[in-house]
Amino acid sequence: MKLLKIVSSFIQVILIAVLVFLAAASFATRLPFFSRLGLNFFAVVSGSMEPKIPVGSLIYAGKYKLEDLKKDDIITFKVKDDKTNNVSVVTHRIYEVMKDEKTEKIKDDQDKETEKKIVSYEFVTKGDANNTIDQRTVPAANIIGLYNWYVPYVGYVTSFAQTGKGFLLLIIIPAVVLIIWELVSLILSVKNYYQEKSKKEIAKIKEQLTKEMAKKQK
């Protein structure tokens, strides 16, 4: 019985972990709080980075320091379509770093002029499987994160989870099942507790009756 409880608890923990990961991987980028923590997960829908990153993979793009980005780093960034204003997410390798330094004169509170160095970055990118570099350079403001790792095939799952049907099948139903499972476990635990308590009370009453009968016989 104890072994069954341990196995059941272990399965519950695994299912909860998978459910949380799937929800985070599918929807974290839509929530500013998670994005600020650097929890950026994206499904790879094109083969532009093969064989390094296969189609259908789930990638993680984490935090970065702008000044540390260099040639051959892989970055995830936003691209806006001028015609439709739709924003897509691309993960490509840095082909060239374009750094521009300017010095501007600014006045402080005492009207004194001081010089301030302003550094701006733009990046030329290219997909490993593409023959040419990307047509547009990537401004620093468009970078989402620095590529860290990928999990093959999971991108297909997270993409499906973002559809209505997928959200129901992969998020809602498993969550309901886990809640029901937990409620049933709680009910059974309470039932077992009171059963054990009743057994102890009955045993105590029997013991008292036995003692009283023994006294009467004397």
Rosetta blueprint (number, residue, H / E / L):
1 M L
2 K H
3 L H
4 L H
5 K H
6 I H
7 V H
8 S H
9 S H
10 F H
11 I H
12 Q H
13 V H
14 I H
15 L H
16 I H
17 A H
18 V H
19 L H
20 V H
21 F H
22 L H
23 A H
24 A H
25 A H
26 S H
27 F H
28 A H
29 T H
30 R H
31 L L
32 P H
33 F H
34 F H
35 S H
36 R H
37 L L
38 G L
39 L L
40 N E
41 F E
42 F E
43 A E
44 V L
45 V L
46 S L
47 G L
48 S L
49 M L
50 E L
51 P L
52 K L
53 I L
54 P L
55 V L
56 G L
57 S L
58 L E
59 I E
60 Y E
61 A E
62 G E
63 K L
64 Y L
65 K L
66 L H
67 E H
68 D H
69 L L
70 K L
71 K L
72 D L
73 D L
74 I E
75 I E
76 T E
77 F E
78 K E
79 V E
80 K E
81 D L
82 D L
83 K L
84 T L
85 N L
86 N L
87 V E
88 S E
89 V E
90 V E
91 T E
92 H E
93 R E
94 I E
95 Y E
96 E E
97 V E
98 M E
99 K E
100 D E
101 E E
102 K E
103 T E
104 E E
105 K E
106 I E
107 K E
108 D L
109 D L
110 Q L
111 D L
112 K L
113 E E
114 T E
115 E E
116 K E
117 K E
118 I E
119 V E
120 S E
121 Y E
122 E E
123 F E
124 V E
125 T E
126 K E
127 G L
128 D L
129 A L
130 N L
131 N L
132 T L
133 I L
134 D L
135 Q L
136 R L
137 T L
138 V E
139 P E
140 A H
141 A H
142 N H
143 I E
144 I E
145 G E
146 L E
147 Y E
148 N E
149 W E
150 Y E
151 V E
152 P L
153 Y L
154 V H
155 G H
156 Y H
157 V H
158 T H
159 S H
160 F H
161 A H
162 Q L
163 T L
164 G H
165 K H
166 G H
167 F H
168 L H
169 L H
170 L H
171 I H
172 I H
173 I H
174 P H
175 A H
176 V H
177 V H
178 L H
179 I H
180 I H
181 W H
182 E H
183 L H
184 V H
185 S H
186 L H
187 I H
188 L H
189 S H
190 V H
191 K H
192 N H
193 Y H
194 Y H
195 Q H
196 E H
197 K H
198 S H
199 K H
200 K H
201 E H
202 I H
203 A H
204 K H
205 I H
206 K H
207 E H
208 Q H
209 L H
210 T H
211 K H
212 E H
213 M H
214 A H
215 K H
216 K H
217 Q H
218 K L
